[in-house]
């Protein structure tokens, strides 16, 4: 069975890692490392310690998001539109499947 057949969605891979590797439940870095391993990329032992020292992808993404929210270093128009479309699709999906309470969609 291929990886694509076994894990149809990102959540399937994450669920697998959370189940198989208990440390991933408390560490985003460990979770990301294990997800990459399931996808076929194993960090070399020689440099593994560096992975836990560098800025996390989520911290980097959030920092970029804050900077761009201030109007600085904006993405190109295609990327901006893609993000707007994704946000709208996400909002509509949750509007259909739950209710909006205090800035959050709650699924009952």
Backbone as a printed PyTorch tensor [residue, N CA C, xyz], in Angstrom:
tensor([[[  0.8420,  -1.1700,   0.0000],
         [  0.0000,   0.0000,   0.0000],
         [  0.8990,   1.2500,   0.0000]],

        [[  0.6110,   2.1790,  -0.8990],
         [  1.4310,   3.3890,  -1.0000],
         [  1.0910,   4.3610,   0.1250]],

        [[  1.9830,   5.3010,   0.3340],
         [  1.7870,   6.3290,   1.3530],
         [  0.5060,   7.1130,   1.0820]],

        [[  0.2600,   7.4290,  -0.2030],
         [ -0.9370,   8.1850,  -0.5770],
         [ -2.2090,   7.4020,  -0.2620]],

        [[ -2.1610,   6.0830,  -0.4520],
         [ -3.3310,   5.2490,  -0.1540],
         [ -3.5410,   5.1120,   1.3510]],

        [[ -2.4450,   5.0160,   2.1010],
         [ -2.5290,   4.8150,   3.5440],
         [ -2.9790,   6.0810,   4.2670]],

        [[ -2.4580,   7.2270,   3.8340],
         [ -2.7680,   8.5010,   4.4770],
         [ -3.3740,   9.4490,   3.4520]],

        [[ -4.6860,   9.5260,   3.4140],
         [ -5.3670,  10.3490,   2.4210],
         [ -5.3500,  11.8290,   2.7800]],

        [[ -5.2580,  12.1410,   4.0720],
         [ -5.2700,  13.5290,   4.5230],
         [ -4.1120,  13.7670,   5.4910]],

        [[ -3.7480,  15.0270,   5.6500],
         [ -2.6970,  15.3870,   6.6060],
         [ -3.0580,  14.8850,   7.9990]],

        [[ -4.3390,  14.9730,   8.3520],
         [ -4.7700,  14.5300,   9.6750],
         [ -4.4890,  13.0490,   9.8990]],

        [[ -4.5330,  12.2600,   8.8330],
         [ -4.2550,  10.8250,   8.9570],
         [ -2.8000,  10.5800,   9.3570]],

        [[ -1.8910,  11.3340,   8.7620],
         [ -0.4690,  11.1890,   9.0960],
         [ -0.2260,  11.6540,  10.5290]],

        [[ -0.8040,  12.7950,  10.8760],
         [ -0.6270,  13.3280,  12.2290],
         [ -1.2040,  12.3590,  13.2580]],

        [[ -2.3850,  11.8230,  12.9910],
         [ -3.0110,  10.8510,  13.9020],
         [ -2.1020,   9.6360,  14.0960]],

        [[ -1.5490,   9.1440,  13.0080],
         [ -0.6280,   8.0030,  13.0660],
         [  0.5590,   8.3120,  13.9780]],

        [[  1.1600,   9.4940,  13.7870],
         [  2.3370,   9.8710,  14.5930],
         [  1.9750,  10.0740,  16.0560]],

        [[  0.8430,  10.7030,  16.3190],
         [  0.4090,  10.9140,  17.7020],
         [  0.1640,   9.5850,  18.4120]],

        [[ -0.3580,   8.6310,  17.6620],
         [ -0.6400,   7.3160,  18.2400],
         [  0.6420,   6.5190,  18.4750]],

        [[  1.5320,   6.5230,  17.4950],
         [  2.7210,   5.6810,  17.5400],
         [  3.8600,   6.2660,  18.3830]],

        [[  3.9760,   7.5930,  18.4280],
         [  5.0930,   8.2540,  19.1150],
         [  4.5640,   9.2110,  20.1890]],

        [[  4.4400,   8.7700,  21.4320],
         [  3.8650,   9.5990,  22.5030],
         [  4.5290,  10.9660,  22.6830]],

        [[  5.8210,  11.0880,  22.4130],
         [  6.4970,  12.3880,  22.5620],
         [  5.9110,  13.4500,  21.6400]],

        [[  5.3090,  13.0200,  20.5250],
         [  4.7400,  13.9750,  19.5730],
         [  3.5210,  14.6910,  20.1470]],

        [[  2.9460,  14.1590,  21.2020],
         [  1.7600,  14.7710,  21.8140],
         [  2.1110,  16.0390,  22.5790]],

        [[  3.3730,  16.1960,  22.9200],
         [  3.8170,  17.3490,  23.7150],
         [  4.8140,  18.2410,  22.9870]],

        [[  5.2550,  17.8410,  21.8030],
         [  6.2870,  18.6070,  21.1030],
         [  5.9560,  18.7380,  19.6150]],

        [[  5.6970,  19.9840,  19.1930],
         [  5.4230,  20.2210,  17.7760],
         [  6.6230,  19.8500,  16.9080]],

        [[  7.8090,  20.1140,  17.4090],
         [  9.0140,  19.7810,  16.6320],
         [  9.1520,  18.2660,  16.4480]],

        [[  8.8940,  17.5430,  17.5160],
         [  8.9670,  16.0760,  17.4170],
         [  7.8810,  15.5630,  16.4720]],

        [[  6.6980,  16.1580,  16.5490],
         [  5.6090,  15.7670,  15.6530],
         [  6.0040,  16.0130,  14.2030]],

        [[  6.5310,  17.1920,  13.9080],
         [  6.9290,  17.5070,  12.5370],
         [  8.0290,  16.5620,  12.0530]],

        [[  8.9990,  16.2780,  12.9170],
         [ 10.0790,  15.3530,  12.5520],
         [  9.5160,  13.9770,  12.2030]],

        [[  8.5850,  13.4950,  13.0100],
         [  8.0060,  12.1650,  12.7550],
         [  7.1270,  12.1650,  11.4960]],

        [[  6.3950,  13.2390,  11.2710],
         [  5.5930,  13.3430,  10.0480],
         [  6.5100,  13.2690,   8.8350]],

        [[  7.6110,  14.0040,   8.8810],
         [  8.5680,  13.9550,   7.7670],
         [  9.1010,  12.5450,   7.5700]],

        [[  9.3770,  11.8300,   8.6630],
         [  9.8750,  10.4550,   8.5470],
         [  8.8450,   9.5570,   7.8790]],

        [[  7.5870,   9.7050,   8.2650],
         [  6.5230,   8.9040,   7.6400],
         [  6.4420,   9.2090,   6.1450]],

        [[  6.7150,  10.4590,   5.7870],
         [  6.6730,  10.8600,   4.3840],
         [  7.9550,  10.5110,   3.6250]],

        [[  8.9320,   9.9320,   4.3280],
         [ 10.1230,   9.4530,   3.6460],
         [ 11.3730,  10.2820,   3.8410]],

        [[ 11.3030,  11.3740,   4.6280],
         [ 12.4950,  12.1810,   4.8590],
         [ 12.9340,  12.0330,   6.3060]],

        [[ 14.1110,  11.4840,   6.5070],
         [ 14.6560,  11.3080,   7.8510],
         [ 15.8180,  12.2760,   8.0340]],

        [[ 15.7340,  13.0870,   9.0850],
         [ 16.8270,  14.0120,   9.3830],
         [ 18.0660,  13.2180,   9.7630]],

        [[ 19.2140,  13.5680,   9.2140],
         [ 20.4390,  12.8520,   9.5650],
         [ 20.7710,  13.0160,  11.0540]],

        [[ 21.1790,  11.9240,  11.7050],
         [ 21.5120,  11.9750,  13.1340],
         [ 22.5620,  13.0320,  13.4260]],

        [[ 23.4740,  13.2070,  12.4960],
         [ 24.5700,  14.1500,  12.6720],
         [ 24.0660,  15.5840,  12.8810]],

        [[ 22.9480,  15.9330,  12.2520],
         [ 22.4250,  17.3030,  12.3450],
         [ 21.1000,  17.3950,  13.1050]],

        [[ 20.6220,  16.2980,  13.6350],
         [ 19.3260,  16.2790,  14.3170],
         [ 19.2510,  17.2890,  15.4540]],

        [[ 20.3340,  17.4260,  16.2200],
         [ 20.3250,  18.3670,  17.3450],
         [ 20.1060,  19.8080,  16.8760]],

        [[ 20.5550,  20.1390,  15.6740],
         [ 20.3620,  21.4890,  15.1370],
         [ 18.8980,  21.7790,  14.8610]],

        [[ 18.1790,  20.7550,  14.4340],
         [ 16.7490,  20.9090,  14.1450],
         [ 16.0020,  21.4140,  15.3760]],

        [[ 16.3950,  20.9490,  16.5480],
         [ 15.7150,  21.3490,  17.7690],
         [ 16.1940,  22.7130,  18.2860]],

        [[ 17.1940,  23.3020,  17.6210],
         [ 17.7270,  24.6030,  18.0350],
         [ 17.2350,  25.7520,  17.1510]],

        [[ 16.9130,  25.4750,  15.9010],
         [ 16.5140,  26.5410,  14.9810],
         [ 15.0540,  26.9350,  15.1990]],

        [[ 14.6750,  28.0880,  14.6620],
         [ 13.3030,  28.5790,  14.7840],
         [ 12.3330,  27.5790,  14.1650]],

        [[ 11.2140,  27.3790,  14.8280],
         [ 10.2160,  26.4410,  14.3070],
         [  9.5130,  27.0410,  13.0920]],

        [[  9.0380,  26.1970,  12.1890],
         [  8.2940,  26.6960,  11.0210],
         [  7.0700,  27.5160,  11.4360]],

        [[  6.3870,  27.1260,  12.4990],
         [  5.1910,  27.8480,  12.9460],
         [  5.5510,  29.2400,  13.4600]],

        [[  6.6380,  29.3620,  14.2050],
         [  7.0790,  30.6710,  14.6880],
         [  7.4360,  31.5640,  13.5110]],

        [[  8.1120,  31.0080,  12.5370],
         [  8.4900,  31.7530,  11.3400],
         [  7.2360,  32.2150,  10.5880]],

        [[  6.2780,  31.3220,  10.4080],
         [  5.0310,  31.6640,   9.6940],
         [  4.2610,  32.7560,  10.4290]],

        [[  4.1350,  32.6310,  11.7540],
         [  3.4030,  33.6340,  12.5310],
         [  4.0930,  34.9890,  12.4800]],

        [[  5.4150,  34.9890,  12.5240],
         [  6.1630,  36.2450,  12.4360],
         [  5.9340,  36.9140,  11.0820]],

        [[  6.0060,  36.1230,  10.0060],
         [  5.7320,  36.6690,   8.6720],
         [  4.3270,  37.2380,   8.6130]],

        [[  3.3650,  36.5280,   9.1850],
         [  1.9690,  36.9520,   9.1660],
         [  1.8010,  38.2980,   9.8960]],

        [[  2.4460,  38.4550,  11.0460],
         [  2.3640,  39.7120,  11.7970],
         [  2.9810,  40.8680,  11.0190]],

        [[  4.1390,  40.6190,  10.4180],
         [  4.8190,  41.6610,   9.6400],
         [  3.9600,  42.0790,   8.4550]],

        [[  3.3890,  41.0960,   7.7650],
         [  2.5630,  41.4100,   6.6060],
         [  1.2460,  42.0680,   7.0080]],

        [[  0.7360,  41.7650,   8.1930],
         [ -0.4840,  42.4120,   8.6810],
         [ -0.2500,  43.9030,   8.9330]],

        [[  1.0070,  44.2840,   9.1570],
         [  1.3660,  45.6960,   9.3300],
         [  1.5410,  46.3850,   7.9770]],

        [[  1.3590,  45.6440,   6.8980],
         [  1.4700,  46.2100,   5.5600],
         [  2.8660,  46.1590,   4.9660]],

        [[  3.7600,  45.4650,   5.6130],
         [  5.1430,  45.3850,   5.1400],
         [  5.3890,  44.0770,   4.3860]],

        [[  6.1910,  44.1490,   3.3610],
         [  6.6540,  42.9570,   2.6250],
         [  5.4980,  42.0240,   2.2600]],

        [[  4.4900,  42.5940,   1.6110],
         [  3.2840,  41.8550,   1.2560],
         [  3.5820,  40.7580,   0.2240]],

        [[  2.7770,  39.6950,   0.2130],
         [  2.9680,  38.6480,  -0.8050],
         [  2.5020,  39.1540,  -2.1700]],

        [[  2.8540,  38.4050,  -3.2120],
         [  2.3730,  38.7920,  -4.5340],
         [  0.8550,  38.6080,  -4.5960]],

        [[  0.2400,  39.1790,  -5.5940],
         [ -1.2240,  39.1740,  -5.7040],
         [ -1.8170,  37.7640,  -5.7850]],

        [[ -1.1530,  36.8800,  -6.5060],
         [ -1.6430,  35.5030,  -6.6460],
         [ -1.6970,  34.8090,  -5.2780]],

        [[ -0.6430,  34.9600,  -4.4860],
         [ -0.5970,  34.3520,  -3.1550],
         [ -1.6280,  34.9850,  -2.2370]],

        [[ -1.7500,  36.3160,  -2.3050],
         [ -2.7210,  37.0140,  -1.4650],
         [ -4.1350,  36.5290,  -1.7560]],

        [[ -4.4580,  36.3870,  -3.0380],
         [ -5.7960,  35.9290,  -3.4250],
         [ -6.0260,  34.4820,  -2.9910]],

        [[ -5.0060,  33.6610,  -3.1170],
         [ -5.1070,  32.2660,  -2.6930],
         [ -5.4160,  32.1790,  -1.1960]],

        [[ -4.7350,  33.0020,  -0.3940],
         [ -4.9810,  33.0180,   1.0510],
         [ -6.3870,  33.5120,   1.3750]],

        [[ -6.8420,  34.5410,   0.6650],
         [ -8.2000,  35.0490,   0.8840],
         [ -9.2410,  33.9870,   0.5320]],

        [[ -9.0350,  33.3020,  -0.5840],
         [ -9.9590,  32.2450,  -1.0050],
         [-10.0010,  31.1120,   0.0170]],

        [[ -8.8260,  30.7280,   0.5110],
         [ -8.7570,  29.6620,   1.5150],
         [ -9.5010,  30.0720,   2.7810]],

        [[ -9.2800,  31.3020,   3.2310],
         [ -9.9420,  31.7900,   4.4480],
         [-11.4510,  31.8110,   4.2670]],

        [[-11.9060,  32.2330,   3.1040],
         [-13.3490,  32.2720,   2.8350],
         [-13.9320,  30.8600,   2.7890]],

        [[-13.2510,  29.9390,   2.1300],
         [-13.7140,  28.5420,   2.0920],
         [-13.7900,  27.9660,   3.5010]],

        [[-12.7860,  28.2480,   4.2950],
         [-12.7410,  27.7660,   5.6780],
         [-13.9140,  28.3330,   6.4780]],

        [[-14.1510,  29.6320,   6.3230],
         [-15.2470,  30.2870,   7.0330],
         [-16.5900,  29.6850,   6.6210]],

        [[-16.8060,  29.5150,   5.3280],
         [-18.0660,  28.9580,   4.8440],
         [-18.2740,  27.5190,   5.3140]],

        [[-17.2020,  26.7340,   5.3010],
         [-17.2990,  25.3480,   5.7580],
         [-17.7570,  25.2980,   7.2140]],

        [[-17.1290,  26.1150,   8.0590],
         [-17.4650,  26.0910,   9.4750],
         [-18.8200,  26.7320,   9.7480]],

        [[-19.2180,  27.6420,   8.8810],
         [-20.5460,  28.2470,   9.0170],
         [-21.6220,  27.1840,   8.7780]],

        [[-21.3560,  26.2710,   7.8390],
         [-22.3060,  25.1990,   7.5290],
         [-22.3180,  24.1210,   8.5960]],

        [[-21.1630,  23.8670,   9.2140],
         [-21.0450,  22.7110,  10.1130],
         [-21.1190,  23.0560,  11.5920]],

        [[-21.2030,  24.3110,  11.9360],
         [-21.2230,  24.6660,  13.3530],
         [-21.8440,  26.0220,  13.5830]],

        [[-21.6320,  26.5650,  14.7750],
         [-22.1440,  27.9010,  15.0750],
         [-20.9970,  28.7860,  15.5420]],

        [[-21.1740,  30.0730,  15.3270],
         [-20.1350,  31.0520,  15.6150],
         [-20.3600,  31.6140,  17.0130]],

        [[-19.3680,  31.4420,  17.9050],
         [-19.4900,  31.9330,  19.2750],
         [-18.2140,  32.6480,  19.6630]],

        [[-18.3150,  33.9260,  19.9520],
         [-17.1560,  34.6770,  20.4240],
         [-15.9270,  34.5790,  19.5450]],

        [[-16.1050,  34.6550,  18.2410],
         [-14.9730,  34.6130,  17.3310],
         [-14.5540,  33.2110,  16.9370]],

        [[-15.2730,  32.1930,  17.4320],
         [-14.9460,  30.8070,  17.1060],
         [-16.1650,  30.0910,  16.5710]],

        [[-15.9430,  29.1500,  15.6670],
         [-17.0200,  28.3060,  15.1990],
         [-17.0490,  27.0650,  16.0840]],

        [[-18.2050,  26.7920,  16.6590],
         [-18.3550,  25.6600,  17.5610],
         [-19.2030,  24.6040,  16.8650]],

        [[-18.6840,  23.4050,  16.7820],
         [-19.4150,  22.3020,  16.1590],
         [-20.0620,  21.5000,  17.2620]],

        [[-21.3480,  21.3540,  17.1540],
         [-22.0810,  20.6230,  18.2090],
         [-22.4070,  19.2190,  17.7800]]])
